């Protein structure tokens, strides 16, 4: 005889079944949550490892490119003579696939290149003395009249406010005073010549940092093609300088005359300052050895490595003394493009 199930027992059975189903669902949810978290952690670790590996590889490639630039400049220094835009160092490296360089090597088999990501390298060397040196504005805590006149003409030529030139000169005096005090071991960081103590600005090393001296960002951007910041007073290389820089460096030189001079040097570079003066109209101002030259000690090196949508850039300042080329400073930046970059 089959036992009869009472309503209360049936209700209790349904509750137990519902509780078991709920417990099973909770277990599945917890397992899925833990699995998703583990997968995310594994993916994140792989992404971090890949990014770090790419960063290190890019750094080594750019260091190699910088060493190659030093080799080129050292060999150019061995040959001596004026520095001009017809020399090997002045030829920019357009974006090129790295695997094309490796495949040209006899010791690298083409099979070894399969599966490697496409990486593209580009770079250029720029004569830093093709631009007007901001540090030439000040000497021993005082403005240099000749350099101040040069920058005044440049600001006028570019349509920039002269008041910002005054602010930059004052800020440069303050920054140099603070740097001199710190180098002398004063320790207080107070500049004897600045008058504002610890409020003295830092000494910039790039044109974009001239905003520290009182320039507006728009003015610093407008000046970037024509000025530079070098650690010592330098002359302007007439073989590589722009027409604007040449025009500003000489009193009463129209921009049209400077452009004619630039056109003339493309056919034959200037071996001496006298050759450059020979191309000027008679009766006008003349280039002088205190402000002008035909050789260079400082070079800027720009390198860029692109891997898919990410890129790493490096900007360096090199100083050449004969065949010895040393690195003054290096900066590095990285980023990613928003769209897929084309090779």
C-alpha positions as CSV (number, residue, x, y, z in Angstrom):
1,X,0.0,0.0,0.0
2,X,1.5,3.3,-1.1
3,X,1.9,5.9,1.7
4,X,-0.1,9.0,1.2
5,X,1.9,12.3,1.0
6,X,0.4,14.9,3.2
7,X,0.3,18.5,2.0
8,X,2.7,19.6,4.7
9,X,5.3,17.0,3.6
10,X,4.9,18.0,0.0
11,X,5.4,21.6,0.9
12,X,8.5,20.7,2.9
13,X,9.9,18.7,-0.1
14,X,9.4,21.6,-2.5
15,X,11.2,24.0,0.0
16,X,14.1,21.6,0.2
17,X,14.3,21.3,-3.6
18,X,14.2,25.1,-4.0
19,X,17.0,25.5,-1.4
20,X,19.1,22.9,-3.2
21,X,18.5,24.6,-6.5
22,X,19.4,28.0,-5.0
23,X,22.6,26.6,-3.4
24,X,23.6,25.1,-6.8
25,X,23.0,28.4,-8.5
26,X,25.1,30.2,-5.9
27,X,27.9,27.7,-6.3
28,X,27.9,28.1,-10.1
29,X,27.9,31.9,-9.7
30,X,30.8,31.8,-7.3
31,X,32.8,29.5,-9.5
32,X,32.1,31.7,-12.5
33,X,33.1,34.8,-10.6
34,X,36.4,33.3,-9.3
35,X,37.1,31.9,-12.8
36,X,36.5,35.3,-14.4
37,X,38.7,37.0,-11.8
38,X,41.5,34.5,-12.4
39,X,41.3,34.9,-16.1
40,X,41.3,38.7,-15.8
41,X,44.4,38.5,-13.5
42,X,46.1,36.2,-16.0
43,X,45.3,38.5,-18.9
44,X,46.4,41.6,-17.0
45,X,49.7,39.9,-16.1
46,X,50.3,38.9,-19.7
47,X,49.5,42.5,-20.9
48,X,51.8,44.0,-18.3
49,X,54.6,41.6,-19.2
50,X,54.1,42.2,-22.9
51,X,54.1,46.0,-22.4
52,X,57.3,45.8,-20.2
53,X,59.0,43.6,-22.8
54,X,58.0,46.0,-25.6
55,X,59.3,49.0,-23.6
56,X,62.6,47.4,-22.9
57,X,63.0,46.3,-26.5
58,X,62.1,49.8,-27.7
59,X,64.6,51.3,-25.3
60,X,67.4,49.2,-26.5
61,X,66.6,49.9,-30.2
62,X,66.6,53.6,-29.5
63,X,69.8,53.4,-27.6
64,X,71.3,51.6,-30.6
65,X,70.1,54.4,-32.9
66,X,71.6,57.0,-30.6
67,X,75.0,55.1,-30.6
68,X,74.8,55.0,-34.4
69,X,74.2,58.8,-34.4
70,X,77.2,59.3,-32.2
71,X,79.3,57.2,-34.6
72,X,78.2,59.3,-37.6
73,X,79.0,62.5,-35.8
74,X,82.3,61.2,-34.6
75,X,83.4,60.2,-38.1
76,X,82.2,63.6,-39.4
77,X,84.4,65.3,-36.7
78,X,87.3,63.2,-37.8
79,X,87.2,64.7,-41.3
80,X,86.9,68.2,-39.9
81,X,85.8,71.2,-41.8
82,X,82.5,73.2,-41.7
83,X,79.2,71.6,-40.8
84,X,76.5,71.9,-43.5
85,X,73.3,70.3,-44.6
86,X,75.0,68.2,-47.4
87,X,76.8,65.9,-44.9
88,X,75.6,62.4,-44.0
89,X,74.4,63.3,-40.5
90,X,71.9,65.8,-42.0
91,X,70.0,63.1,-44.0
92,X,66.9,62.0,-42.0
93,X,65.9,58.4,-41.6
94,X,62.4,58.0,-42.9
95,X,60.2,55.5,-41.2
96,X,61.5,52.0,-42.2
97,X,60.7,48.5,-41.1
98,X,63.3,47.0,-38.8
99,X,63.0,43.6,-40.3
100,X,64.2,45.0,-43.6
101,X,67.5,45.9,-41.8
102,X,67.7,42.4,-40.2
103,X,67.0,40.6,-43.5
104,X,69.9,42.5,-45.1
105,X,72.3,40.9,-42.6
106,X,74.1,37.8,-43.9
107,X,74.0,36.2,-40.4
108,X,70.2,36.5,-40.0
109,X,68.1,33.9,-41.8
110,X,64.7,34.9,-43.2
111,X,63.1,32.0,-41.3
112,X,64.1,33.7,-38.0
113,X,62.1,36.8,-38.9
114,X,58.8,35.0,-39.3
115,X,56.4,35.8,-36.5
116,X,58.2,39.0,-35.5
117,X,55.9,42.0,-35.1
118,X,56.3,44.9,-37.5
119,X,58.4,47.6,-35.9
120,X,59.2,50.9,-37.7
121,X,62.1,53.2,-36.9
122,X,62.6,56.8,-37.9
123,X,64.9,59.6,-36.8
124,X,66.9,62.6,-37.6
125,X,69.9,64.7,-36.4
126,X,69.5,68.4,-36.1
127,X,72.2,71.0,-35.8
128,X,71.4,72.6,-32.4
129,X,73.5,75.6,-33.4
130,X,71.3,76.3,-36.3
131,X,69.1,78.0,-33.8
132,X,69.6,81.0,-31.5
133,X,70.8,80.0,-28.0
134,X,68.6,81.4,-25.2
135,X,71.5,81.1,-22.8
136,X,73.3,83.7,-24.8
137,X,70.9,86.3,-23.5
138,X,72.6,86.5,-20.1
139,X,76.2,86.5,-18.9
140,X,77.4,86.8,-15.3
141,X,73.9,87.7,-14.2
142,X,73.4,90.5,-16.7
143,X,71.7,90.8,-20.1
144,X,74.0,90.7,-23.1
145,X,73.0,93.7,-25.3
146,X,73.9,92.1,-28.6
147,X,72.0,88.9,-27.9
148,X,69.1,90.9,-26.4
149,X,68.9,92.9,-29.7
150,X,69.0,89.7,-31.7
151,X,66.0,88.2,-29.8
152,X,64.2,91.5,-30.0
153,X,64.4,91.4,-33.8
154,X,63.3,87.7,-33.7
155,X,60.3,88.5,-31.6
156,X,59.4,91.3,-33.9
157,X,59.9,89.1,-37.0
158,X,57.5,86.5,-35.6
159,X,55.0,89.0,-34.2
160,X,55.5,88.0,-30.6
161,X,55.0,90.3,-27.6
162,X,58.2,92.0,-26.5
163,X,57.0,92.0,-22.9
164,X,57.5,88.2,-22.8
165,X,61.1,88.6,-23.9
166,X,61.7,90.9,-20.9
167,X,60.1,88.3,-18.6
168,X,62.2,85.5,-20.1
169,X,65.4,87.4,-19.6
170,X,64.5,88.2,-16.0
171,X,63.6,84.6,-15.4
172,X,66.8,83.4,-17.0
173,X,68.9,85.7,-14.7
174,X,67.0,84.4,-11.7
175,X,67.4,80.7,-12.8
176,X,71.1,81.1,-13.5
177,X,71.7,82.8,-10.2
178,X,69.9,79.9,-8.3
179,X,71.9,77.3,-10.3
180,X,75.2,79.1,-9.5
181,X,74.3,79.3,-5.8
182,X,73.4,75.6,-5.7
183,X,76.6,74.6,-7.5
184,X,78.7,76.6,-5.1
185,X,77.4,74.5,-2.2
186,X,75.2,77.2,-0.6
187,X,72.6,74.7,0.0
188,X,69.9,77.3,0.7
189,X,68.7,77.4,-2.9
190,X,68.6,81.2,-2.6
191,X,70.0,83.1,-5.5
192,X,72.1,86.1,-4.6
193,X,71.1,87.9,-7.7
194,X,67.5,86.8,-8.1
195,X,66.1,88.6,-5.1
196,X,63.2,86.2,-4.8
197,X,65.0,83.4,-2.9
198,X,63.5,80.0,-3.3
199,X,61.0,81.2,-5.9
200,X,63.7,81.2,-8.6
201,X,62.6,79.1,-11.6
202,X,64.4,76.0,-12.7
203,X,66.9,76.2,-15.5
204,X,65.2,74.8,-18.7
205,X,66.9,72.4,-21.0
206,X,64.2,72.3,-23.8
207,X,62.3,75.1,-25.6
208,X,59.0,73.9,-24.3
209,X,60.3,74.5,-20.7
210,X,60.8,78.2,-21.4
211,X,57.3,78.7,-19.9
212,X,59.2,78.3,-16.6
213,X,60.8,81.7,-17.4
214,X,57.6,83.5,-18.1
215,X,56.8,82.7,-21.7
216,X,53.3,81.7,-22.7
217,X,52.9,78.2,-24.2
218,X,51.9,79.8,-27.6
219,X,55.0,81.9,-27.6
220,X,57.3,79.0,-26.7
221,X,55.7,76.9,-29.5
222,X,56.2,79.8,-32.0
223,X,59.9,80.1,-31.0
224,X,60.7,76.3,-31.1
225,X,61.9,76.2,-34.8
226,X,64.3,79.2,-34.2
227,X,65.7,79.0,-30.7
228,X,67.3,76.4,-28.5
229,X,68.7,76.0,-25.0
230,X,72.3,74.9,-24.8
231,X,74.5,74.6,-21.7
232,X,77.1,77.2,-22.8
233,X,77.2,80.3,-25.0
234,X,77.4,79.2,-28.7
235,X,77.5,80.8,-32.1
236,X,75.0,80.5,-34.9
237,X,76.0,78.2,-37.8
238,X,75.4,80.1,-41.0
239,X,75.4,76.8,-43.0
240,X,72.4,75.4,-41.2
241,X,70.5,78.3,-39.7
242,X,67.0,79.3,-41.0
243,X,66.5,82.6,-42.8
244,X,64.6,83.9,-39.8
245,X,67.5,83.2,-37.4
246,X,70.0,84.7,-39.7
247,X,67.9,87.8,-40.3
248,X,67.5,88.3,-36.5
249,X,71.2,87.7,-35.8
250,X,72.3,90.7,-37.9
251,X,71.2,94.3,-37.6
252,X,69.3,95.8,-40.6
253,X,69.2,92.5,-42.5
254,X,65.8,92.1,-44.3
255,X,64.3,88.6,-44.3
256,X,64.5,88.6,-48.1
257,X,68.3,89.0,-48.0
258,X,68.6,86.2,-45.5
259,X,66.5,83.9,-47.8
260,X,68.8,84.7,-50.7
261,X,71.8,83.8,-48.5
262,X,70.1,80.5,-47.6
263,X,69.4,79.8,-51.3
264,X,73.0,80.6,-52.1
265,X,74.5,78.1,-49.6
266,X,72.4,75.2,-51.1
267,X,74.7,75.5,-54.1
268,X,77.9,75.9,-52.2
269,X,78.2,75.9,-48.4
270,X,80.2,78.6,-46.6
271,X,83.7,77.5,-45.6
272,X,84.4,80.7,-43.6
273,X,82.5,83.6,-42.3
274,X,84.2,85.8,-44.9
275,X,82.5,83.7,-47.6
276,X,79.2,84.4,-46.0
277,X,79.9,88.1,-45.8
278,X,80.7,88.1,-49.5
279,X,77.1,87.3,-50.2
280,X,75.8,90.3,-48.3
281,X,75.0,93.7,-49.9
282,X,77.9,96.2,-49.6
283,X,77.7,98.8,-46.9
284,X,75.6,96.8,-44.5
285,X,76.3,94.9,-41.3
286,X,78.6,92.0,-41.4
287,X,78.7,88.6,-39.6
288,X,81.2,88.4,-36.8
289,X,83.0,85.5,-35.1
290,X,81.5,86.4,-31.7
291,X,78.0,85.5,-32.8
292,X,78.4,83.5,-36.0
293,X,80.3,80.5,-37.3
294,X,80.3,77.7,-39.8
295,X,80.8,74.8,-37.4
296,X,78.9,73.0,-34.7
297,X,79.5,71.4,-31.4
298,X,75.9,70.5,-30.3
299,X,73.4,68.3,-32.1
300,X,69.9,67.2,-31.3
301,X,68.9,63.6,-32.1
302,X,65.3,62.6,-32.5
303,X,64.4,58.9,-32.6
304,X,60.9,57.2,-32.9
305,X,60.0,53.5,-32.8
306,X,56.5,52.5,-33.7
307,X,55.1,49.1,-33.0
308,X,51.5,48.7,-34.2
309,X,49.6,51.5,-32.6
310,X,52.1,52.3,-29.9
311,X,55.2,54.4,-30.2
312,X,58.2,55.4,-28.2
313,X,60.2,58.6,-28.8
314,X,63.5,59.8,-27.6
315,X,65.1,63.3,-27.8
316,X,68.8,63.7,-27.0
317,X,71.4,66.4,-27.0
318,X,74.9,65.5,-28.0
319,X,78.1,67.5,-27.7
320,X,81.0,66.8,-30.0
321,X,84.6,67.7,-29.2
322,X,86.7,66.5,-32.1
323,X,85.9,62.8,-32.5
324,X,84.5,62.5,-29.0
325,X,80.7,62.7,-28.8
326,X,79.0,62.7,-25.4
327,X,75.4,62.7,-24.4
328,X,74.4,65.9,-22.5
329,X,70.8,64.7,-21.7
330,X,68.1,62.3,-22.9
331,X,64.3,62.4,-22.6
332,X,61.8,59.7,-23.6
333,X,58.1,59.6,-24.1
334,X,55.6,57.0,-25.2
335,X,52.0,56.9,-26.4
336,X,49.5,55.2,-28.7
337,X,47.6,56.3,-31.7
338,X,43.8,56.3,-31.7
339,X,43.5,54.6,-35.1
340,X,45.5,51.8,-36.7
341,X,48.6,53.3,-38.2
342,X,49.5,52.4,-41.7
343,X,53.0,51.0,-42.5
